[in-house]
Amino acid sequence: MTDPTTAGVVETSIVAYLADPAPGWEVILDSPASANWRLKPDTGNRIRVACTRMPPLTPDPVQQRRDLERERALTMLVQDLAR
């Protein structure tokens, strides 16, 4: 995140979740209008990044691979920072 205010709010939310996990917790990482990228609870008191964008009518394997790679990289970053 490039905006320090937004990063601070997200960090505070992550710390609060890790201290007292709630199953319905999530943080939207992109535009609230699209809400394609979110932080969501994962097993073992962990957090994962999820891409919740509706799949296109015609699958795009290149975009799917990029999304999966981005999701994995962001999840690893969040999990590393949460330790």
N, C-alpha and C positions, 0 to 999 in steps of 0.2 A: 504494500500500500504506500502510496506516495504522500497522501495527506496526513500530517501528524495528528490532527484531531480525530480523524476516522480511525487511524491506527490505534490511538489511545483507547477509544471506545471499544474496539474489537478486542484489544488486549485485556481490558477490564472485564469484558464479558467472558473471555476464555478463562481467566483466573477464577471468576465467580463460578463458572460451570465446573471446573476441576475441583473446587472446594466443596461444592454441593451439586452433583450431577442431577439433571432433570431430563427425562426422556424426550420431551418436546422442544428442547433447546435447539436453536439454530441462529446463525448469523449470515445475513446476505452480504456477499462480498462485492457484487457489482451493482448496477443500477437497480433501485427498488422496483422500477417499472418492468424490468425484464427478469430479475432475480434468477439468473441462470447458474451462478456460482454461489455455493453456500457452505458454511461449516456446519457439520451435523455430528451428533453423538455416534460413537463407534463402540465396539465391545471393549471391556476392560478399562473403563474410565479414560478412553482416548477420544480424539477428535479426528474427523476425516473431512476432506473437501469433496463436495459432490457437485457434479454438473447436472442440473435438472432441466436443461433445455429440451424442448420437445424435439424428437427426431424428425428429420426432414422426410417428406414422402418418398424421395429418391435418396437412398443411403449414399453418403459420401465417405468412402473408406479413409481418405486422407484426413478429413476433418475429424472423423471418429478417432483416428489414431492420435491426432494432435490433442483432442480433448482428454483422452485417456492418459497421455503422457503428462499433460498439464495437471490433471487431477492427482496423479501419483506424486509428481514433484511437489505440489502444494501441500498434499497430505504429509509427506515426509518432512517438509519444512515446519509445518505446524506441530507435528509430533516431536520433532527435535527441540523446538523452542519451548514446548510444554513440559519438558523434563526438568 
